[in-house]
Amino acid sequence: MVSESTRPQNRMHTRSIRIINLVNAYIEQLEVVEAYDIANL
């Protein structure tokens, strides 16, 4: 019973971690593009 109730939470947890990693990678990319634009000015 206990393992069944915690399993969906773990699935949501891994999904949220994946989303956070995607967002962090996207933000890093934006920062690199910003620095590139500033360097070209």
C-alpha distances in whole Angstrom, upper triangle without the diagonal:
4,6,5,6,9,10,12,14,15,17,18,19,21,23,24,25,27,29,30,31,33,35,36,37,39,40,42,44,45,46,48,50,51,52,54,55,57,58,60,62
4,5,5,6,9,11,12,13,15,17,17,19,21,22,23,25,27,27,29,31,32,33,35,37,38,39,41,43,44,45,47,48,50,51,53,54,56,58,59
4,5,5,6,9,10,10,12,15,15,16,18,20,21,22,24,25,27,29,30,31,33,35,36,37,39,41,42,43,45,46,48,49,51,52,53,55,57
4,6,5,8,10,10,12,14,15,16,18,19,21,22,24,25,27,28,30,31,33,34,36,37,39,40,42,43,45,46,48,49,51,52,54,55,57
4,6,7,8,10,11,12,13,16,17,18,20,21,23,24,26,27,28,30,32,33,34,36,38,39,40,42,44,45,46,48,49,51,52,54,55
4,6,5,6,9,10,10,13,14,15,17,19,20,21,23,25,26,27,29,30,31,33,35,36,37,39,41,42,43,45,47,48,49,51,53
4,5,5,6,9,10,11,13,14,16,17,19,20,21,23,25,26,27,29,31,32,33,35,36,38,40,41,42,44,46,47,48,50,52
4,5,5,6,9,10,11,12,14,15,17,18,20,21,23,24,26,27,29,30,32,33,35,36,38,39,41,42,44,45,47,48,50
4,5,5,6,9,10,10,12,14,15,16,18,20,21,22,24,26,27,28,30,31,33,35,36,37,39,40,42,43,45,47,48
4,5,5,6,9,10,10,12,14,15,16,18,20,21,23,24,26,27,29,30,31,33,35,36,37,39,41,42,43,45,47
4,5,5,6,9,10,11,13,14,16,17,19,20,21,23,25,26,27,29,31,32,33,35,37,38,39,41,42,44,46
4,6,5,6,9,10,10,12,14,15,16,18,20,21,22,24,26,27,29,30,32,33,35,36,37,39,41,42,44
4,5,5,6,9,10,11,12,14,15,16,18,20,21,22,24,26,27,29,30,31,33,35,36,37,39,41,42
4,5,5,6,9,10,11,12,14,15,17,18,20,21,23,24,26,27,29,30,32,33,35,36,38,39,41
4,5,5,6,9,10,11,12,14,15,17,19,20,21,23,25,26,27,29,31,32,33,35,36,38,39
4,5,5,6,9,10,10,12,14,15,16,18,20,21,22,24,26,27,29,30,31,33,35,36,38
4,5,5,6,9,10,10,12,14,15,16,18,20,21,23,24,26,27,29,30,32,33,35,36
4,5,5,6,9,10,11,12,14,15,17,19,20,21,23,24,26,27,29,30,32,33,35
4,5,5,6,9,10,11,12,14,15,17,18,20,21,23,24,26,27,29,30,32,33
4,5,5,6,9,10,10,12,14,15,16,18,20,21,23,24,26,27,29,30,32
4,5,5,6,9,10,11,12,14,15,17,18,20,21,23,24,26,27,29,31
4,5,5,6,9,10,11,12,14,15,17,18,20,21,23,24,26,27,29
4,5,5,6,9,10,11,12,14,15,16,18,20,21,23,24,26,27
4,5,5,6,9,10,11,12,14,15,17,18,20,21,23,24,26
4,5,5,6,9,10,11,12,14,15,17,18,20,21,23,25
4,5,5,6,9,10,11,12,14,15,17,18,20,21,23
4,5,5,6,9,10,10,12,14,15,17,18,20,21
4,5,5,6,9,10,11,12,14,15,17,19,20
4,5,5,6,9,10,11,12,14,15,17,19
4,5,5,6,9,10,10,12,14,15,17
4,5,5,6,9,10,11,12,14,15
4,5,5,6,9,10,11,12,14
4,5,5,6,9,10,11,13
4,5,5,6,9,10,11
4,5,5,6,9,10
4,5,5,6,9
4,5,5,6
4,5,5
4,5
4
